[in-house]
Amino acid sequence: MHAGPQQMLAAIRERVWVTAGRNIAKQIVHQCVKCFRAAPKEINPIMANLPLARVQPSFPFQTTGVDYAGPLHIRDRKGRGFKTSKAYICIFICFVTKAVHIELVTSLCTEAFILALRRFIARKGKPNNIYSDNGTCFVGAKSEVKELQNFLSASKNIISDKMSNEEINWHFIPPRSPHFGGLWEASVRSCKHHLKRVAGNASLTYEEMYSLLVQIEAIMNSRPMSPMSSDPNDLNPLTSAHFMIGRSMVAAPDPDVLGIPEGILSLFQRIQQLNQHFWKRWSREYITELQQRTKWRAQGRNLEKGAMVLVKEDNLPTLLWRIGRVVEVYPGPDGINRVAVIKTINGNIKRGFAKICPLPICANTTTSTDSEVI
């Protein structure tokens, strides 16, 4: 009846004494496929190094992550007899400074996201790289951006060659692997945290909701990027706003310098000095904090091609998870595999190792379940 190793060993010792019986019992239970399917274990590779886009100084939002949150319910007008409709939060986050930009969109279609992206570019500048999950609006947006680039390339008589040759490189994380996008997932959670405490269950108009989201954006851009000191004489905490406007969102206004002779005050040198000071603190305080690893410190099992695995499904019990065979693995920059393509009875799927549970059988072993899949 698939008992544990302790009970199995006790039942065997009622008849015979097996040398090293405890280890053998543990090995048998560990290699039992039915027992493993009842309590599967995922693969936990060692935590990879931070991507270069997060540790190299650059302009804000040069490398950007984007995600959606919602839905929210907004009313068409104040007073009685109003109608409600759905709206969604589109969050853009900078990889380097963790600065956020929030847009309010009225649907999940590609056209609505393209308009939000254009508003973001008009205010924050055009990014070189955008990272997102595999949402349908994002996948469609990639083709829309390509069509827009083709249009710009064909309009050389109107738009300069420099503008028409600029591109946005779009990157998608593996399907159903939100930990690959932890940067923007944390921003979504922080935005919901403030929205829930300020608005609650209140139904707001579009203008009220958008104004509230902009204020939440200012709060998120005022968060300290490194641990604060208890010394009252220490510097003010470094925030994302320092890299965008040169000061905190709630800092006091700059002093009047119109009366100072121009030869004494070099505005350009002062701005350059402040900018270099911010980046020096960023590398000394923020990057040091990012290097700390709280989990995934040791290398786990390395999944190879041909291995039989279970595909983790969050909404299904473990005994109903699909079985498949690994047909391709994708290593990271450090050479450690973290993503795999799995052949199942419904076709090939791509998953991160956090959604894969390798079965305790040899890759070349053919079982009845294996024949059904392959």
ZIKAKA-V473393 format. One record per residue. N is the residue number from 1. SS is DSSP state (@ for helix, = for strand, . for the rest). NEAR is the number of other C-alpha atoms within 8 Angstrom. Layout:
N/SS/NEAR, N/SS/NEAR
This chain:
1/./2, 2/./5, 3/./6, 4/./7, 5/@/11, 6/@/8, 7/@/8, 8/@/10, 9/@/11, 10/@/8, 11/@/8, 12/@/10, 13/@/9, 14/./6, 15/./6, 16/./6, 17/./7, 18/./7, 19/./4, 20/./6, 21/@/9, 22/@/9, 23/@/7, 24/@/8, 25/@/12, 26/@/9, 27/@/8, 28/@/9, 29/@/11, 30/@/9, 31/./9, 32/./9, 33/@/9, 34/@/6, 35/@/10, 36/@/13, 37/@/10, 38/@/8, 39/./7, 40/./9, 41/./7, 42/./10, 43/./13, 44/./10, 45/./14, 46/./9, 47/./8, 48/./6, 49/./5, 50/./7, 51/./6, 52/@/6, 53/@/8, 54/@/8, 55/@/9, 56/./7, 57/./6, 58/./6, 59/./5, 60/./12, 61/./14, 62/./12, 63/=/14, 64/=/13, 65/=/13, 66/=/12, 67/=/12, 68/=/9, 69/=/9, 70/=/7, 71/=/8, 72/=/7, 73/=/10, 74/=/13, 75/=/13, 76/./10, 77/./7, 78/./7, 79/./5, 80/./4, 81/./4, 82/./9, 83/./7, 84/=/8, 85/=/8, 86/=/10, 87/=/13, 88/=/14, 89/=/12, 90/=/14, 91/=/15, 92/=/12, 93/=/15, 94/=/14, 95/./13, 96/./13, 97/./8, 98/./9, 99/./12, 100/=/12, 101/=/9, 102/=/11, 103/=/11, 104/=/11, 105/=/12, 106/./8, 107/./8, 108/./9, 109/./7, 110/@/12, 111/@/7, 112/@/11, 113/@/14, 114/@/10, 115/@/8, 116/@/12, 117/@/8, 118/@/8, 119/@/8, 120/@/11, 121/@/10, 122/@/8, 123/@/6, 124/@/8, 125/./8, 126/./9, 127/./11, 128/./9, 129/=/11, 130/=/13, 131/=/12, 132/=/14, 133/./12, 134/./10, 135/./7, 136/@/7, 137/@/10, 138/@/12, 139/@/9, 140/@/9, 141/@/12, 142/@/9, 143/@/8, 144/@/10, 145/@/9, 146/@/8, 147/@/8, 148/@/8, 149/@/12, 150/@/8, 151/@/8, 152/@/12, 153/@/10, 154/@/6, 155/./9, 156/./10, 157/./5, 158/./5, 159/./9, 160/./8, 161/@/8, 162/@/6, 163/@/8, 164/@/12, 165/./9, 166/./7, 167/./6, 168/./10, 169/=/7, 170/=/9, 171/=/8, 172/=/8, 173/./11, 174/./12, 175/./9, 176/./7, 177/./12, 178/@/8, 179/@/5, 180/@/7, 181/@/11, 182/@/8, 183/@/9, 184/@/13, 185/@/10, 186/@/8, 187/@/11, 188/@/12, 189/@/8, 190/@/9, 191/@/11, 192/@/8, 193/@/8, 194/@/9, 195/@/12, 196/@/9, 197/@/7, 198/@/6, 199/./7, 200/./7, 201/./5, 202/./5, 203/./7, 204/=/10, 205/=/11, 206/@/9, 207/@/7, 208/@/8, 209/@/10, 210/@/10, 211/@/8, 212/@/9, 213/@/12, 214/@/9, 215/@/8, 216/@/11, 217/@/12, 218/@/9, 219/@/8, 220/@/11, 221/./13, 222/./12, 223/./8, 224/=/10, 225/./10, 226/./9, 227/./5, 228/./6, 229/./6, 230/./5, 231/./5, 232/./5, 233/./4, 234/./7, 235/./4, 236/./4, 237/./8, 238/./11, 239/=/12, 240/./14, 241/@/13, 242/@/11, 243/@/12, 244/@/7, 245/@/7, 246/./9, 247/./8, 248/./10, 249/./8, 250/./5, 251/./6, 252/./4, 253/./4, 254/./4, 255/./4, 256/./5, 257/./5, 258/./5, 259/./5, 260/./7, 261/./7, 262/./6, 263/./5, 264/./6, 265/./7, 266/./8, 267/@/6, 268/@/6, 269/@/7, 270/@/8, 271/@/8, 272/@/8, 273/@/8, 274/@/9, 275/@/10, 276/@/8, 277/@/8, 278/@/11, 279/@/9, 280/@/8, 281/@/10, 282/@/10, 283/@/9, 284/@/8, 285/@/10, 286/@/11, 287/@/10, 288/@/9, 289/@/8, 290/@/7, 291/./7, 292/./6, 293/./8, 294/./5, 295/./5, 296/./10, 297/./8, 298/./6, 299/./8, 300/./8, 301/./7, 302/./8, 303/./8, 304/./7, 305/./9, 306/./9, 307/./13, 308/=/14, 309/=/12, 310/=/14, 311/=/11, 312/./10, 313/./9, 314/./5, 315/./4, 316/./7, 317/./8, 318/@/11, 319/@/6, 320/@/6, 321/./11, 322/=/8, 323/=/12, 324/=/15, 325/=/14, 326/=/15, 327/=/10, 328/=/8, 329/=/13, 330/=/8, 331/=/10, 332/./9, 333/./5, 334/./7, 335/./6, 336/./9, 337/=/12, 338/=/11, 339/=/12, 340/=/14, 341/=/12, 342/=/13, 343/=/14, 344/=/13, 345/./8, 346/./5, 347/=/6, 348/=/8, 349/=/8, 350/=/10, 351/=/14, 352/=/13, 353/@/13, 354/@/8, 355/@/13, 356/=/13, 357/=/13, 358/=/12, 359/./10, 360/./9, 361/./8, 362/./7, 363/./7, 364/./6, 365/./6, 366/./6, 367/./6, 368/@/6, 369/@/7, 370/@/11, 371/@/8, 372/@/7, 373/@/11, 374/./9
